[in-house]
Amino acid sequence: MAEGDAGSDQRQNEEIEAMAAIYGEEWCVIDDCAKIFCIRISDDIDDPKWTLCLQVMLPNEYPGTAPPIYQLNAPWLKGQERADLSNSLEEIYIQNIGESILYLWVEKIRDVLIQKSQMTEPGPDVKKKTEEEDVECEDDLILACQPESSLKALDFDISETRTVEVEELPPIDHGIPITDRRSTFQAHLAPVVCPKQVKMVLSKLYENKKIASATHNIYAYRIYCEDKQTFLQDCEDDGETAAGGRLLHLMEILNVKNVMVVVSRWYGGILLGPDRFKHINNCARNILVEKNYTNSPEESSKALGKNKKVRKDKKRNEH
């Protein structure tokens, strides 16, 4: 029983960290110990017409055998409209029992708000924000490739994955670094369709002396096998305990496929605590969004409902 509770608690923590990375300031912690959270959802982030607050409490049995306890807060949400939305959320849960569903719930609500804003009825009488949001534009970190470096050992069993192997090195993109208390985090992304490409990407990245010298190079990948309709996926902590699993969980929630993300961390001498996981996920999420790997909620829901099979490429003790 205790082992099951520990497993549920870990899955909840991973989902909470992923939601915070995905939604940023829209995600609010009401009571961390009681696992009560609130997210403000709008039809349009920049110019909201319809807004709703979803409050959730995660019971110990979630996501294994019980749904989140939720409350929909909006002065305009009444009667049949409230009942219809509640039925939609409960249907998503039934279709995905045992899965993490908060992301699907939020995006379903956002879809409803967008459809409502496209109708002719005017929005509720609320004050709109007038403050201009400052957007910081930073140049991408240019990584000059260095020829000499060693590659960490990788034991891939690639004989079973595909009958046709892709030998070509895929293109690698580098995200904008995040720096906090002298620690720097940077994500790198590449499209992959077989484990051999994963190894090739890592080899190429480690040719760069700056990346090779990082304290940790955490990575995760998800490859969709069309013939078996399953996901081949794996992750690596590289010394940052549980970071790879959290990164993979974020990619599962976003339902990305045929892509790998590596997050390099250069430790600055100051312990960051749980904030390091937030930065790792934020780096990963930003580059996945930038490169258009995130799916619509409908596609995510279908994938979670139909493609439950996941095959690990390697067995790890920590995952």
N, C-alpha and C positions, 0 to 999 in steps of 0.2 A: 504493500500500500504506500509505504513511504517512498519507495523507488518510483512508483507511478506519479506521486505528487511532485517529486523532484523533476521528473521528465516534463510534466505539464508546466511547472514553474519556469523551467528553462525555455520551453517553447513560447510561453507568454512573454518572457523578458526579451527574447529575440524579436517577437512581433512588435512589442512596444518600441524597441529601438528602431526597427525598420519604419514604423509609422512616424516616429519623430523625425527621422531622416527624410521621409517622403514629403511630409506636410509642414515641417518647420514650425513657424509661429501659429499656424492654424491649430496645432495639436497642443493641448493643455493638460497638465497633470493636476488633478484635484486632490487625490489622496493616494500617494504612492504605495503605502502599506496595504490599503484596502483595494488596490488596483482599480481605482476609479479615474476615468479620463473623460475629457470633453474635446470635441473637434468642431470648429466653426466651418460650415460648408456653404459656399456661395455659387451661384450660377456663373459669375464672372469675378475673378479675384481683383482685377483693376477697377471695375465699375459694377459692383454688385447690385442687382435688382431684387433678387430673392435670396434670403439667408436662413439657414437652419442650424441649430446646435444639436449635435448627437452626443449624448452622455452615455457612457458604457461602464459597467462594472464586470470584471472578469472573475467568475467563480473558479474555485480550485479545479473543477472538473473540465474547464475549457482549455484547449479545444477538443479534447478527447471525446467526452460524452455529454457535454452541456453547452448551450449557446451563451453568448454574452447577455447580461441583463442590461437592457437599454431604455433610454427615454428620449423622445423627440421633442425638442423645445423650439417652438416658433408661434408667435401670436396669431398668425394667419392660418396655421395648419389645424383644421377642424374636420369633424364629421367623416364623410366618406373618403375624403382626400387623405386624412390621417390613417384610416383603416386600410386603404389601398397601399399606402407606402409601407405600413407595418407588415402587411401580407407579403409584399415583395421582399422585404428583409428576411422574413421567416422562411420564405421559399428558397432564398439563397442559402440559408443555413441547412435546410433539409437536403439540398442538392450537394452540399459540401461538408457533410458531417465528419468530424475529425480533422478538418482543415482549419487553418487560420483565415478568418473571413472579414476582419475589420476593414481591410482595404476594399474588398468587394462591396461592403455596405456603404462606405463613404462615397465611392464612385457611382453606385446606384442612386444614392440620394442626389449627388451632383447632376446626374443625368436627368432626374425628375425636375430639378430646379431649372436646368437649361431648357427643357421642353416647356416648362411653365413660362419662362421669360420670352419664349418665341411665340406665345399665344398673344392675343390682342389685349387681354386684360392688363390693366396697369399694375405696377408693383405696389407693395405696401408703403405706407407713409413713413419712411425712415430717412434719417439724415445720412447723406452720402459723405464719404471721406473727401476732404479737399487737400489734404497734405500730399505733396509730391514725394514719391518714393525715390530715394537716391539709389541709383544703380551703379555699382562700381564695375568698371570695365578694366580687366587686367589682361595683359598679353599672355598668351600661352607660354609655358616654360619650354624653351627650346632645348632639346636634349641632343647633344652632339655624340654620335656613336664612337666609342673607343674600341679598338680591335682586340685588346687582351683582357680576358676575364675568365673565370671558371664557372661552370654551370653546376648548380646543385643537382644531386643525383635524383632521377625520376624513374620509377619503375612502372611504366605503362604496359598493360597487356592490351595491345591494339589489334591482335589477330582476330578478335571476335566482333569488332565494332562495325567495320564497313568492308564490303568487298572491293570497293574502289577507294583507294586512299588519295588524298589531295596532298601533293608534295610541295605545293607552292606556299611560301611564307605569306601569311595574310598581312594587310596593312595594320599598323599600330598607331593609335591616337593617344595623345597625352592630355590629361585634364588640367584645370587650373589648380595650383597648389593651395592648401589651407594650412595656415600657421597658427599655432596656439602655444604660448609659453615655451617658445623656442623649439617645439616639435613641429615638423613639417610633414604633411600628408599629400600624396599625389596619386591619382588614379591613371591607369593605362588600360586601354580597351582594344580588343582585336576580335574580328569575326572568326569563329572556328567551327569546323564541321566534323572533326575527328581528333582523338587524343594526340595524335602525332603532331598536329598543328599547335596544340597547347604547348608541347615540348619545344617546338620551333620558336614560338613567341617568347617563351621564357628564356630560351637560349639567346635570342636576339636582344632582349631587354638586359640580360646580364653582361652583354658585351659593353654596355655603357657603365663606366666606372662609378658614376654617381649612383645609379640604381643598384649596382652590385654592392656598393658600400652602405646601403640603407640598413637600418637596424632590423627591420622586418620587411619582407615582401609577401604580403598576404594575397592569396588569389582564390578565385572560384570560377567555375565554368559550368554551362548547361548546354548540352547538345541534344537536339531532338532527332531520334531515330525513326524515320518515316515508316520503314518496313515493319518495325515492331510496335510503333506508336508508344514509345517510352522515352523517357529522358535519361541520358547518360550524363551524370554530373558528379563533381567532386570539389574539394576545397583543401586549402593548406593554410595553417596558422603561421608557419615560419617563426615560431617562438612566441608569438602574441596569442596566448591561450584563448581559445574559443572564438577568435576574430574571424577565422575562415568560415566557421559554421554560421556566424551571424551574417557575414557577407552573402553566403549562399542562400540564407533564408530571405534576405532582401530581394535577391534575384528571383526566388520562387514566388514571392508575393507580387512582384512586378511582372511575373510570367514572361521573362525574357528567354530567348532561345538562340542557340548557335552563336554564342558570344562568351568571351572570358574577360574578367576584370582583375587586374592586379593593382593593389594599393600599396605603395611604398611609404614607409614611415621612417623618418630620420629623427631619432630621439634627441631631445635637446637638454636632457639632464634634470628636468622637472617632471615628476609623476603627474599624469593627467587623470588617473582614476577612470571611471566609466566614460568620461568625455572622449577618450581615445576611440571607443567604439562608435560614438556619434560621428566623429570626424571621418572615420573609415567608411561608414555607410553613406555619409553626405557626399564624399568624393565619388563613390561608386554611383550613387543615384544621379548626381549631376551629369556625369559623362554618359550614362545610359540614356538619360532624357535628351541630352544634347545630340546624341547620335541616333535618336529616334528608335530605340529598342523597346520602349515601353508600349504595351498594348492597351487597347480600350478595355473598359471593365467587362464588356460582353465577352470579348475574346478570353479574358482572364478567367471568367466564370466557367466558360465552356471547357477551357483547358483543365481547370481544377476538377471539374465534374467528370470529365471523360478520361483524362490521362493521369490516373492516380499512380501508375507504375513508374517507379524511379529506380534506376540501377546505379549503384556506386561503382566507380571505376577502380577505387582502391578501398580497402577496409582500414579505418583508423581507430585507434583506441579512444581518442578524445571526442569523436563525433558519434 
